[in-house]
């Protein structure tokens, strides 16, 4: 967790209400979450999303390619791929 905080360009947030969340999704290159609804909202906002879960009840963002399910150990590689345009 400390490495994330020290990275500088990463913002860690506790769960937010809908309006608070939507006001914060302007500008990021990607969102990393363990939540369900965010997967759909990031698709609507055309943001890349990494969801740290083994499965999802929201398969459409995964099928569209806007969301990817990852394990904790895969986050760094997945972020790098998104930031380099893959």
Jmol script that loads the backbone (N, CA, C; Angstrom):
load data "model"
ATOM      1  N   UNK A   1       0.822  -1.195   0.000  1.00  0.00           N
ATOM      2  CA  UNK A   1       0.000   0.000   0.000  1.00  0.00           C
ATOM      3  C   UNK A   1       0.865   1.258   0.000  1.00  0.00           C
ATOM      4  N   UNK A   2       1.953   1.250   0.764  1.00  0.00           N
ATOM      5  CA  UNK A   2       2.836   2.414   0.817  1.00  0.00           C
ATOM      6  C   UNK A   2       3.411   2.746  -0.549  1.00  0.00           C
ATOM      7  N   UNK A   3       3.758   1.727  -1.332  1.00  0.00           N
ATOM      8  CA  UNK A   3       4.309   1.970  -2.667  1.00  0.00           C
ATOM      9  C   UNK A   3       3.301   2.696  -3.541  1.00  0.00           C
ATOM     10  N   UNK A   4       2.032   2.350  -3.410  1.00  0.00           N
ATOM     11  CA  UNK A   4       1.003   3.022  -4.197  1.00  0.00           C
ATOM     12  C   UNK A   4       0.879   4.486  -3.806  1.00  0.00           C
ATOM     13  N   UNK A   5       0.870   4.748  -2.528  1.00  0.00           N
ATOM     14  CA  UNK A   5       0.747   6.120  -2.040  1.00  0.00           C
ATOM     15  C   UNK A   5       1.945   6.945  -2.492  1.00  0.00           C
ATOM     16  N   UNK A   6       3.132   6.362  -2.456  1.00  0.00           N
ATOM     17  CA  UNK A   6       4.351   7.083  -2.819  1.00  0.00           C
ATOM     18  C   UNK A   6       4.503   7.267  -4.327  1.00  0.00           C
ATOM     19  N   UNK A   7       3.744   6.550  -5.114  1.00  0.00           N
ATOM     20  CA  UNK A   7       3.869   6.633  -6.565  1.00  0.00           C
ATOM     21  C   UNK A   7       3.503   8.014  -7.104  1.00  0.00           C
ATOM     22  N   UNK A   8       2.710   8.755  -6.357  1.00  0.00           N
ATOM     23  CA  UNK A   8       2.427  10.128  -6.746  1.00  0.00           C
ATOM     24  C   UNK A   8       1.221  10.324  -7.630  1.00  0.00           C
ATOM     25  N   UNK A   9       1.103   9.578  -8.685  1.00  0.00           N
ATOM     26  CA  UNK A   9       0.012   9.772  -9.638  1.00  0.00           C
ATOM     27  C   UNK A   9      -1.153   8.829  -9.374  1.00  0.00           C
ATOM     28  N   UNK A  10      -1.123   8.146  -8.251  1.00  0.00           N
ATOM     29  CA  UNK A  10      -2.182   7.199  -7.894  1.00  0.00           C
ATOM     30  C   UNK A  10      -2.984   7.786  -6.744  1.00  0.00           C
ATOM     31  N   UNK A  11      -4.270   7.748  -6.879  1.00  0.00           N
ATOM     32  CA  UNK A  11      -5.148   8.250  -5.840  1.00  0.00           C
ATOM     33  C   UNK A  11      -5.957   7.086  -5.281  1.00  0.00           C
ATOM     34  N   UNK A  12      -5.788   6.807  -3.994  1.00  0.00           N
ATOM     35  CA  UNK A  12      -6.531   5.746  -3.327  1.00  0.00           C
ATOM     36  C   UNK A  12      -7.764   6.347  -2.671  1.00  0.00           C
ATOM     37  N   UNK A  13      -8.922   5.758  -2.935  1.00  0.00           N
ATOM     38  CA  UNK A  13     -10.175   6.281  -2.403  1.00  0.00           C
ATOM     39  C   UNK A  13     -10.967   5.192  -1.714  1.00  0.00           C
ATOM     40  N   UNK A  14     -11.668   5.582  -0.682  1.00  0.00           N
ATOM     41  CA  UNK A  14     -12.629   4.677  -0.055  1.00  0.00           C
ATOM     42  C   UNK A  14     -13.872   4.654  -0.932  1.00  0.00           C
ATOM     43  N   UNK A  15     -14.775   3.704  -0.703  1.00  0.00           N
ATOM     44  CA  UNK A  15     -16.011   3.684  -1.503  1.00  0.00           C
ATOM     45  C   UNK A  15     -16.719   5.045  -1.454  1.00  0.00           C
ATOM     46  N   UNK A  16     -17.207   5.446  -2.620  1.00  0.00           N
ATOM     47  CA  UNK A  16     -17.862   6.745  -2.769  1.00  0.00           C
ATOM     48  C   UNK A  16     -19.302   6.570  -3.208  1.00  0.00           C
ATOM     49  N   UNK A  17     -20.097   7.577  -2.943  1.00  0.00           N
ATOM     50  CA  UNK A  17     -21.435   7.618  -3.506  1.00  0.00           C
ATOM     51  C   UNK A  17     -21.346   7.864  -5.001  1.00  0.00           C
ATOM     52  N   UNK A  18     -22.437   7.654  -5.691  1.00  0.00           N
ATOM     53  CA  UNK A  18     -22.442   7.741  -7.152  1.00  0.00           C
ATOM     54  C   UNK A  18     -21.969   9.105  -7.655  1.00  0.00           C
ATOM     55  N   UNK A  19     -22.528  10.177  -7.152  1.00  0.00           N
ATOM     56  CA  UNK A  19     -22.168  11.504  -7.645  1.00  0.00           C
ATOM     57  C   UNK A  19     -20.720  11.851  -7.330  1.00  0.00           C
ATOM     58  N   UNK A  20     -20.267  11.499  -6.132  1.00  0.00           N
ATOM     59  CA  UNK A  20     -18.861  11.735  -5.791  1.00  0.00           C
ATOM     60  C   UNK A  20     -17.938  10.940  -6.715  1.00  0.00           C
ATOM     61  N   UNK A  21     -18.310   9.704  -6.986  1.00  0.00           N
ATOM     62  CA  UNK A  21     -17.497   8.885  -7.889  1.00  0.00           C
ATOM     63  C   UNK A  21     -17.448   9.503  -9.283  1.00  0.00           C
ATOM     64  N   UNK A  22     -18.612   9.853  -9.822  1.00  0.00           N
ATOM     65  CA  UNK A  22     -18.669  10.375 -11.180  1.00  0.00           C
ATOM     66  C   UNK A  22     -17.884  11.682 -11.312  1.00  0.00           C
ATOM     67  N   UNK A  23     -17.817  12.471 -10.252  1.00  0.00           N
ATOM     68  CA  UNK A  23     -17.053  13.713 -10.325  1.00  0.00           C
ATOM     69  C   UNK A  23     -15.548  13.457 -10.344  1.00  0.00           C
ATOM     70  N   UNK A  24     -15.140  12.258  -9.984  1.00  0.00           N
ATOM     71  CA  UNK A  24     -13.708  11.933  -9.942  1.00  0.00           C
ATOM     72  C   UNK A  24     -13.226  11.122 -11.139  1.00  0.00           C
ATOM     73  N   UNK A  25     -14.105  10.714 -12.011  1.00  0.00           N
ATOM     74  CA  UNK A  25     -13.660   9.901 -13.150  1.00  0.00           C
ATOM     75  C   UNK A  25     -13.386  10.736 -14.389  1.00  0.00           C
ATOM     76  N   UNK A  26     -13.145  12.004 -14.205  1.00  0.00           N
ATOM     77  CA  UNK A  26     -12.757  12.873 -15.304  1.00  0.00           C
ATOM     78  C   UNK A  26     -11.239  13.001 -15.269  1.00  0.00           C
ATOM     79  N   UNK A  27     -10.591  12.485 -16.281  1.00  0.00           N
ATOM     80  CA  UNK A  27      -9.150  12.647 -16.370  1.00  0.00           C
ATOM     81  C   UNK A  27      -8.276  11.428 -16.153  1.00  0.00           C
ATOM     82  N   UNK A  28      -8.671  10.410 -15.375  1.00  0.00           N
ATOM     83  CA  UNK A  28      -7.736   9.298 -15.169  1.00  0.00           C
ATOM     84  C   UNK A  28      -7.572   8.459 -16.430  1.00  0.00           C
ATOM     85  N   UNK A  29      -6.430   7.816 -16.543  1.00  0.00           N
ATOM     86  CA  UNK A  29      -6.178   6.910 -17.668  1.00  0.00           C
ATOM     87  C   UNK A  29      -6.802   5.551 -17.424  1.00  0.00           C
ATOM     88  N   UNK A  30      -6.887   5.163 -16.141  1.00  0.00           N
ATOM     89  CA  UNK A  30      -7.495   3.883 -15.807  1.00  0.00           C
ATOM     90  C   UNK A  30      -7.933   3.892 -14.358  1.00  0.00           C
ATOM     91  N   UNK A  31      -8.796   2.967 -14.052  1.00  0.00           N
ATOM     92  CA  UNK A  31      -9.292   2.803 -12.689  1.00  0.00           C
ATOM     93  C   UNK A  31      -9.065   1.354 -12.284  1.00  0.00           C
ATOM     94  N   UNK A  32      -8.596   1.168 -11.062  1.00  0.00           N
ATOM     95  CA  UNK A  32      -8.432  -0.171 -10.490  1.00  0.00           C
ATOM     96  C   UNK A  32      -9.440  -0.277  -9.357  1.00  0.00           C
ATOM     97  N   UNK A  33     -10.227  -1.328  -9.362  1.00  0.00           N
ATOM     98  CA  UNK A  33     -11.297  -1.458  -8.381  1.00  0.00           C
ATOM     99  C   UNK A  33     -11.501  -2.911  -7.975  1.00  0.00           C
ATOM    100  N   UNK A  34     -12.216  -3.094  -6.902  1.00  0.00           N
ATOM    101  CA  UNK A  34     -12.713  -4.423  -6.553  1.00  0.00           C
ATOM    102  C   UNK A  34     -14.236  -4.387  -6.522  1.00  0.00           C
ATOM    103  N   UNK A  35     -14.806  -3.272  -6.975  1.00  0.00           N
ATOM    104  CA  UNK A  35     -16.258  -3.089  -6.942  1.00  0.00           C
ATOM    105  C   UNK A  35     -16.938  -3.519  -8.222  1.00  0.00           C
ATOM    106  N   UNK A  36     -18.229  -3.752  -8.129  1.00  0.00           N
ATOM    107  CA  UNK A  36     -18.998  -4.222  -9.272  1.00  0.00           C
ATOM    108  C   UNK A  36     -19.497  -3.121 -10.185  1.00  0.00           C
ATOM    109  N   UNK A  37     -20.215  -2.150  -9.643  1.00  0.00           N
ATOM    110  CA  UNK A  37     -20.842  -1.128 -10.465  1.00  0.00           C
ATOM    111  C   UNK A  37     -19.867  -0.261 -11.216  1.00  0.00           C
ATOM    112  N   UNK A  38     -18.693  -0.077 -10.664  1.00  0.00           N
ATOM    113  CA  UNK A  38     -17.689   0.772 -11.312  1.00  0.00           C
ATOM    114  C   UNK A  38     -17.310   0.201 -12.678  1.00  0.00           C
ATOM    115  N   UNK A  39     -17.367  -1.088 -12.829  1.00  0.00           N
ATOM    116  CA  UNK A  39     -17.017  -1.715 -14.098  1.00  0.00           C
ATOM    117  C   UNK A  39     -17.888  -1.182 -15.229  1.00  0.00           C
ATOM    118  N   UNK A  40     -19.159  -1.001 -14.965  1.00  0.00           N
ATOM    119  CA  UNK A  40     -20.067  -0.488 -15.992  1.00  0.00           C
ATOM    120  C   UNK A  40     -19.893   1.009 -16.202  1.00  0.00           C
ATOM    121  N   UNK A  41     -19.698   1.738 -15.125  1.00  0.00           N
ATOM    122  CA  UNK A  41     -19.549   3.185 -15.237  1.00  0.00           C
ATOM    123  C   UNK A  41     -18.286   3.561 -16.006  1.00  0.00           C
ATOM    124  N   UNK A  42     -17.206   2.844 -15.792  1.00  0.00           N
ATOM    125  CA  UNK A  42     -15.987   3.160 -16.534  1.00  0.00           C
ATOM    126  C   UNK A  42     -16.153   2.847 -18.010  1.00  0.00           C
ATOM    127  N   UNK A  43     -16.919   1.819 -18.330  1.00  0.00           N
ATOM    128  CA  UNK A  43     -17.197   1.510 -19.733  1.00  0.00           C
ATOM    129  C   UNK A  43     -17.952   2.670 -20.373  1.00  0.00           C
ATOM    130  N   UNK A  44     -18.954   3.180 -19.682  1.00  0.00           N
ATOM    131  CA  UNK A  44     -19.733   4.306 -20.179  1.00  0.00           C
ATOM    132  C   UNK A  44     -18.854   5.538 -20.373  1.00  0.00           C
ATOM    133  N   UNK A  45     -17.891   5.733 -19.479  1.00  0.00           N
ATOM    134  CA  UNK A  45     -16.985   6.881 -19.547  1.00  0.00           C
ATOM    135  C   UNK A  45     -15.794   6.645 -20.480  1.00  0.00           C
ATOM    136  N   UNK A  46     -15.725   5.453 -21.077  1.00  0.00           N
ATOM    137  CA  UNK A  46     -14.621   5.073 -21.974  1.00  0.00           C
ATOM    138  C   UNK A  46     -13.267   5.090 -21.276  1.00  0.00           C
ATOM    139  N   UNK A  47     -13.275   4.578 -20.040  1.00  0.00           N
ATOM    140  CA  UNK A  47     -12.052   4.449 -19.252  1.00  0.00           C
ATOM    141  C   UNK A  47     -11.674   2.982 -19.143  1.00  0.00           C
ATOM    142  N   UNK A  48     -10.397   2.716 -19.135  1.00  0.00           N
ATOM    143  CA  UNK A  48      -9.943   1.353 -18.884  1.00  0.00           C
ATOM    144  C   UNK A  48     -10.133   1.038 -17.406  1.00  0.00           C
ATOM    145  N   UNK A  49     -10.514  -0.192 -17.123  1.00  0.00           N
ATOM    146  CA  UNK A  49     -10.766  -0.599 -15.748  1.00  0.00           C
ATOM    147  C   UNK A  49     -10.125  -1.954 -15.495  1.00  0.00           C
ATOM    148  N   UNK A  50      -9.426  -2.048 -14.388  1.00  0.00           N
ATOM    149  CA  UNK A  50      -8.901  -3.322 -13.916  1.00  0.00           C
ATOM    150  C   UNK A  50      -9.683  -3.671 -12.660  1.00  0.00           C
ATOM    151  N   UNK A  51     -10.293  -4.836 -12.655  1.00  0.00           N
ATOM    152  CA  UNK A  51     -11.093  -5.254 -11.517  1.00  0.00           C
ATOM    153  C   UNK A  51     -10.397  -6.409 -10.827  1.00  0.00           C
ATOM    154  N   UNK A  52     -10.059  -6.202  -9.569  1.00  0.00           N
ATOM    155  CA  UNK A  52      -9.313  -7.198  -8.801  1.00  0.00           C
ATOM    156  C   UNK A  52     -10.332  -8.150  -8.178  1.00  0.00           C
ATOM    157  N   UNK A  53     -10.754  -9.086  -9.001  1.00  0.00           N
ATOM    158  CA  UNK A  53     -11.725 -10.104  -8.598  1.00  0.00           C
ATOM    159  C   UNK A  53     -11.550 -11.316  -9.510  1.00  0.00           C
ATOM    160  N   UNK A  54     -11.892 -12.500  -9.032  1.00  0.00           N
ATOM    161  CA  UNK A  54     -11.771 -13.679  -9.889  1.00  0.00           C
ATOM    162  C   UNK A  54     -12.907 -13.813 -10.897  1.00  0.00           C
ATOM    163  N   UNK A  55     -14.035 -13.169 -10.628  1.00  0.00           N
ATOM    164  CA  UNK A  55     -15.180 -13.252 -11.543  1.00  0.00           C
ATOM    165  C   UNK A  55     -16.009 -11.982 -11.396  1.00  0.00           C
ATOM    166  N   UNK A  56     -16.955 -11.821 -12.291  1.00  0.00           N
ATOM    167  CA  UNK A  56     -17.817 -10.647 -12.244  1.00  0.00           C
ATOM    168  C   UNK A  56     -19.238 -11.012 -12.626  1.00  0.00           C
ATOM    169  N   UNK A  57     -20.180 -10.315 -12.020  1.00  0.00           N
ATOM    170  CA  UNK A  57     -21.577 -10.481 -12.383  1.00  0.00           C
ATOM    171  C   UNK A  57     -21.938  -9.519 -13.519  1.00  0.00           C
ATOM    172  N   UNK A  58     -20.949  -8.770 -13.991  1.00  0.00           N
ATOM    173  CA  UNK A  58     -21.138  -7.810 -15.071  1.00  0.00           C
ATOM    174  C   UNK A  58     -20.187  -8.161 -16.227  1.00  0.00           C
ATOM    175  N   UNK A  59     -20.552  -9.136 -17.050  1.00  0.00           N
ATOM    176  CA  UNK A  59     -19.637  -9.615 -18.093  1.00  0.00           C
ATOM    177  C   UNK A  59     -19.504  -8.697 -19.307  1.00  0.00           C
ATOM    178  N   UNK A  60     -20.448  -7.811 -19.538  1.00  0.00           N
ATOM    179  CA  UNK A  60     -20.411  -7.002 -20.758  1.00  0.00           C
ATOM    180  C   UNK A  60     -19.158  -6.137 -20.845  1.00  0.00           C
ATOM    181  N   UNK A  61     -18.743  -5.418 -19.783  1.00  0.00           N
ATOM    182  CA  UNK A  61     -17.493  -4.640 -19.903  1.00  0.00           C
ATOM    183  C   UNK A  61     -16.270  -5.508 -20.232  1.00  0.00           C
ATOM    184  N   UNK A  62     -16.242  -6.732 -19.720  1.00  0.00           N
ATOM    185  CA  UNK A  62     -15.130  -7.639 -20.039  1.00  0.00           C
ATOM    186  C   UNK A  62     -15.199  -8.021 -21.514  1.00  0.00           C
ATOM    187  N   UNK A  63     -16.409  -8.330 -21.985  1.00  0.00           N
ATOM    188  CA  UNK A  63     -16.578  -8.702 -23.398  1.00  0.00           C
ATOM    189  C   UNK A  63     -16.225  -7.541 -24.325  1.00  0.00           C
ATOM    190  N   UNK A  64     -16.536  -6.312 -23.919  1.00  0.00           N
ATOM    191  CA  UNK A  64     -16.222  -5.135 -24.730  1.00  0.00           C
ATOM    192  C   UNK A  64     -14.740  -4.772 -24.684  1.00  0.00           C
ATOM    193  N   UNK A  65     -14.034  -5.304 -23.689  1.00  0.00           N
ATOM    194  CA  UNK A  65     -12.609  -5.029 -23.558  1.00  0.00           C
ATOM    195  C   UNK A  65     -12.277  -3.799 -22.740  1.00  0.00           C
ATOM    196  N   UNK A  66     -13.275  -3.177 -22.120  1.00  0.00           N
ATOM    197  CA  UNK A  66     -13.010  -2.001 -21.294  1.00  0.00           C
ATOM    198  C   UNK A  66     -12.667  -2.374 -19.865  1.00  0.00           C
ATOM    199  N   UNK A  67     -12.941  -3.601 -19.490  1.00  0.00           N
ATOM    200  CA  UNK A  67     -12.649  -4.078 -18.143  1.00  0.00           C
ATOM    201  C   UNK A  67     -11.888  -5.396 -18.244  1.00  0.00           C
ATOM    202  N   UNK A  68     -10.932  -5.544 -17.352  1.00  0.00           N
ATOM    203  CA  UNK A  68     -10.166  -6.790 -17.306  1.00  0.00           C
ATOM    204  C   UNK A  68     -10.103  -7.263 -15.864  1.00  0.00           C
ATOM    205  N   UNK A  69     -10.410  -8.522 -15.651  1.00  0.00           N
ATOM    206  CA  UNK A  69     -10.306  -9.116 -14.320  1.00  0.00           C
ATOM    207  C   UNK A  69      -8.855  -9.504 -14.088  1.00  0.00           C
ATOM    208  N   UNK A  70      -8.311  -9.095 -12.947  1.00  0.00           N
ATOM    209  CA  UNK A  70      -6.909  -9.378 -12.647  1.00  0.00           C
ATOM    210  C   UNK A  70      -6.749  -9.840 -11.206  1.00  0.00           C
ATOM    211  N   UNK A  71      -5.658 -10.543 -10.978  1.00  0.00           N
ATOM    212  CA  UNK A  71      -5.232 -10.887  -9.621  1.00  0.00           C
ATOM    213  C   UNK A  71      -4.291  -9.782  -9.159  1.00  0.00           C
ATOM    214  N   UNK A  72      -4.104  -9.669  -7.865  1.00  0.00           N
ATOM    215  CA  UNK A  72      -3.224  -8.632  -7.318  1.00  0.00           C
ATOM    216  C   UNK A  72      -1.848  -8.689  -7.972  1.00  0.00           C
ATOM    217  N   UNK A  73      -1.301  -9.876  -8.156  1.00  0.00           N
ATOM    218  CA  UNK A  73       0.043 -10.006  -8.722  1.00  0.00           C
ATOM    219  C   UNK A  73       0.105  -9.590 -10.199  1.00  0.00           C
ATOM    220  N   UNK A  74      -1.032  -9.431 -10.849  1.00  0.00           N
ATOM    221  CA  UNK A  74      -1.079  -9.045 -12.262  1.00  0.00           C
ATOM    222  C   UNK A  74      -1.262  -7.542 -12.469  1.00  0.00           C
ATOM    223  N   UNK A  75      -1.529  -6.802 -11.401  1.00  0.00           N
ATOM    224  CA  UNK A  75      -1.880  -5.387 -11.556  1.00  0.00           C
ATOM    225  C   UNK A  75      -0.779  -4.590 -12.247  1.00  0.00           C
ATOM    226  N   UNK A  76       0.442  -4.723 -11.782  1.00  0.00           N
ATOM    227  CA  UNK A  76       1.529  -3.909 -12.340  1.00  0.00           C
ATOM    228  C   UNK A  76       1.680  -4.131 -13.846  1.00  0.00           C
ATOM    229  N   UNK A  77       1.670  -5.374 -14.280  1.00  0.00           N
ATOM    230  CA  UNK A  77       1.790  -5.680 -15.698  1.00  0.00           C
ATOM    231  C   UNK A  77       0.585  -5.156 -16.478  1.00  0.00           C
ATOM    232  N   UNK A  78      -0.612  -5.314 -15.930  1.00  0.00           N
ATOM    233  CA  UNK A  78      -1.816  -4.859 -16.601  1.00  0.00           C
ATOM    234  C   UNK A  78      -1.831  -3.336 -16.737  1.00  0.00           C
ATOM    235  N   UNK A  79      -1.393  -2.641 -15.709  1.00  0.00           N
ATOM    236  CA  UNK A  79      -1.313  -1.180 -15.779  1.00  0.00           C
ATOM    237  C   UNK A  79      -0.333  -0.760 -16.872  1.00  0.00           C
ATOM    238  N   UNK A  80       0.805  -1.392 -16.903  1.00  0.00           N
ATOM    239  CA  UNK A  80       1.818  -1.065 -17.925  1.00  0.00           C
ATOM    240  C   UNK A  80       1.256  -1.260 -19.330  1.00  0.00           C
ATOM    241  N   UNK A  81       0.528  -2.346 -19.530  1.00  0.00           N
ATOM    242  CA  UNK A  81      -0.054  -2.604 -20.867  1.00  0.00           C
ATOM    243  C   UNK A  81      -1.054  -1.519 -21.256  1.00  0.00           C
ATOM    244  N   UNK A  82      -1.868  -1.097 -20.302  1.00  0.00           N
ATOM    245  CA  UNK A  82      -2.850  -0.049 -20.603  1.00  0.00           C
ATOM    246  C   UNK A  82      -2.150   1.276 -20.893  1.00  0.00           C
ATOM    247  N   UNK A  83      -1.185   1.629 -20.079  1.00  0.00           N
ATOM    248  CA  UNK A  83      -0.506   2.920 -20.257  1.00  0.00           C
ATOM    249  C   UNK A  83       0.321   2.990 -21.537  1.00  0.00           C
ATOM    250  N   UNK A  84       0.710   1.829 -22.063  1.00  0.00           N
ATOM    251  CA  UNK A  84       1.456   1.823 -23.325  1.00  0.00           C
ATOM    252  C   UNK A  84       0.534   1.626 -24.535  1.00  0.00           C
ATOM    253  N   UNK A  85      -0.766   1.612 -24.289  1.00  0.00           N
ATOM    254  CA  UNK A  85      -1.726   1.551 -25.395  1.00  0.00           C
ATOM    255  C   UNK A  85      -2.199   0.182 -25.798  1.00  0.00           C
ATOM    256  N   UNK A  86      -1.877  -0.858 -25.046  1.00  0.00           N
ATOM    257  CA  UNK A  86      -2.292  -2.212 -25.391  1.00  0.00           C
ATOM    258  C   UNK A  86      -3.688  -2.470 -24.834  1.00  0.00           C
TER     259      UNK A  86
END
end "model"
wireframe off; spacefill off
backbone 0.3
color backbone group
